[in-house]
Amino acid sequence: MGENHTRPLSEIEIRVKALETLLIEKGLVDPAAVDALIDTYEHKVGPRNGAKVVARAWTDPAYKQRLLADGTKAILELGYSGIQGEDMVVVENTPEVHNVLVCTLCSCYPWPTLGLPPVWYKSAPYRSRVVIDPRGVLKEFGTEVADEVKVKVWDSTAELRYMVLPERPAGTEGWSEAQLAELVSRDAMIGVAKVAAPGK
């Protein structure tokens, strides 16, 4: 899966591998099922479901209104729901407000819409620093937010998860939902990135 096999495994990676090996040896877990689950969330679902939600909101004002009023219900309209995605709130980036997501307690994350959480999202430095210095963290991701734009940090919990509706980039007028969805990244739906205009 494009892993770098030359670097040593981290402590958590070693623990996960040991646990997985033990569960397989005891016959409690089918390795093929684990691989299929990871493949589904990493490649098939990934952030594609969320990107389709964003593209629909960009092209359908009535859907966007429903999405912002009741994220769970509007996302379900497109068929996306499930464990860790039951209670969703969608927050909109505008020229006045930039939203960014975190889970300060652990790594609560909306898997059905955004796929697997990135490693950095679960890391202690991100979880603590984005609350204290969101502009600084965004800058480290290459995302500049003007001083006059308010930055809001949303803290996910086991009961409630968030998704960012990024701003639609200029130069995409008349684009289809499928074309727009291709522009939307997982990082933009977490809020650490913006959706780049075509050709950038």
C-alpha positions in Angstrom: 0.0 0.0 0.0 2.9 2.4 -0.7 4.3 2.0 2.9 7.9 2.9 3.5 9.4 -0.3 4.6 12.8 1.2 5.3 11.7 3.2 8.4 11.4 1.4 11.8 7.8 0.8 13.0 6.6 3.1 15.7 5.6 1.8 19.1 1.9 1.9 18.3 2.5 0.1 14.9 4.4 -2.6 16.7 1.6 -3.1 19.2 -1.1 -3.2 16.5 0.9 -5.7 14.5 1.4 -7.9 17.6 -2.3 -7.7 18.4 -3.3 -8.5 14.9 -0.9 -11.5 14.8 -2.3 -12.8 18.1 -5.9 -12.5 17.0 -5.1 -14.3 13.7 -3.2 -17.1 15.4 -6.1 -17.6 17.9 -8.5 -17.8 14.9 -10.5 -14.8 16.1 -9.9 -12.6 13.1 -9.7 -13.5 9.4 -6.8 -11.6 7.8 -8.7 -11.4 4.5 -11.6 -9.7 6.3 -9.2 -7.2 7.9 -7.5 -6.5 4.5 -11.0 -6.0 2.9 -12.1 -3.6 5.6 -8.9 -1.5 5.3 -9.2 -1.5 1.5 -12.8 -0.4 1.7 -12.1 2.6 3.9 -8.7 3.5 2.4 -9.5 3.2 -1.3 -13.2 2.6 -2.0 -14.8 4.9 0.6 -11.8 7.0 1.5 -12.9 10.6 1.4 -15.0 10.0 -1.8 -18.3 9.9 0.0 -17.7 13.2 1.7 -16.5 14.7 -1.6 -19.8 13.7 -3.2 -21.7 15.4 -0.3 -19.7 18.6 -0.8 -20.2 18.5 -4.6 -24.0 18.1 -4.1 -24.0 21.0 -1.7 -22.1 23.2 -4.1 -24.5 22.5 -6.9 -27.8 22.2 -5.1 -28.7 25.1 -2.8 -31.7 23.3 -1.3 -29.5 20.3 -0.4 -26.9 22.6 1.1 -29.5 24.2 3.3 -30.6 20.7 4.5 -27.0 19.7 5.0 -26.2 22.6 7.3 -29.5 22.3 9.2 -29.2 18.5 9.7 -26.0 17.0 8.5 -26.9 13.4 9.5 -30.2 13.4 7.6 -28.8 15.1 4.5 -25.7 12.8 4.3 -28.1 9.8 4.6 -30.0 11.2 1.6 -26.9 10.2 -0.4 -26.8 6.8 1.3 -23.9 7.4 3.6 -24.3 6.5 7.3 -23.0 3.9 9.7 -20.9 3.4 12.8 -19.0 6.6 13.7 -21.2 8.6 11.3 -24.6 8.5 13.0 -24.6 12.0 14.4 -23.0 14.5 12.0 -22.8 18.3 12.0 -21.6 20.1 8.9 -19.9 23.5 9.3 -19.4 25.8 6.3 -16.2 27.7 5.4 -17.0 31.2 4.1 -15.0 34.3 3.3 -15.5 35.3 6.9 -15.0 31.9 8.8 -12.6 29.0 8.4 -13.4 25.9 10.3 -11.0 23.1 11.4 -11.8 19.8 13.1 -10.1 17.9 15.9 -10.9 15.3 18.6 -9.0 16.4 21.7 -9.9 13.3 23.7 -8.9 10.6 21.2 -9.6 10.4 17.5 -13.4 10.5 16.9 -13.8 10.8 13.2 -16.6 10.3 10.6 -15.5 7.2 8.9 -18.5 6.7 6.6 -17.9 10.1 4.9 -14.2 10.7 5.2 -12.8 7.1 5.3 -9.8 6.3 7.5 -8.5 9.1 9.7 -5.0 10.4 8.8 -2.2 9.5 11.3 -1.6 13.2 12.1 -5.3 13.6 13.1 -4.8 11.1 15.9 -1.5 12.5 17.1 -1.2 14.3 20.4 0.7 17.3 18.9 -2.1 18.0 16.4 -4.9 17.4 19.0 -3.4 19.8 21.5 -1.9 22.4 19.2 -4.8 23.0 16.8 -6.9 24.2 19.8 -4.2 26.5 21.1 -2.8 27.8 17.9 -5.1 26.9 14.9 -3.6 29.5 12.6 -0.1 28.2 13.3 -1.1 24.6 12.6 -2.9 25.6 9.5 0.1 27.4 8.2 2.2 24.2 8.8 -0.3 22.4 6.5 0.3 25.2 3.9 -3.0 26.9 4.5 -2.9 30.6 5.0 -6.0 32.2 6.6 -6.2 36.0 6.4 -6.2 37.9 9.7 -9.7 39.1 9.2 -11.0 35.6 8.8 -12.2 34.0 12.0 -10.9 30.5 12.7 -13.2 28.1 14.5 -12.1 24.8 16.0 -14.7 22.1 16.4 -14.0 19.3 18.8 -15.6 15.9 17.8 -16.8 13.5 20.5 -18.0 9.9 20.5 -21.6 11.2 20.2 -21.0 14.0 17.6 -18.7 14.2 14.6 -18.1 17.2 12.3 -17.3 17.7 8.6 -16.3 20.9 7.0 -18.1 22.1 3.9 -15.2 23.9 2.1 -15.6 27.0 0.0 -16.2 26.2 -3.7 -13.2 27.4 -5.7 -13.5 30.0 -8.4 -13.4 28.8 -12.0 -15.7 25.8 -11.4 -18.9 27.4 -12.6 -20.9 24.9 -14.7 -19.0 21.9 -13.5 -20.8 18.7 -12.9 -21.0 17.1 -9.4 -18.6 14.4 -10.5 -16.0 17.0 -11.7 -16.4 19.0 -8.5 -16.1 15.9 -6.3 -12.7 15.2 -7.8 -11.4 18.5 -6.5 -12.4 17.8 -2.8 -9.7 16.3 -0.5 -10.1 14.7 2.9 -7.9 17.5 4.3 -10.3 20.2 3.0 -13.2 18.4 4.8 -11.2 18.4 8.0 -10.3 22.1 7.4 -6.5 21.9 7.3 -6.6 22.6 3.6 -8.7 24.6 1.1 -10.0 23.3 -2.2 -7.6 24.6 -4.9 -9.0 26.3 -7.9 -8.6 24.3 -11.1 -5.1 24.3 -12.5 -3.5 25.2 -9.2 
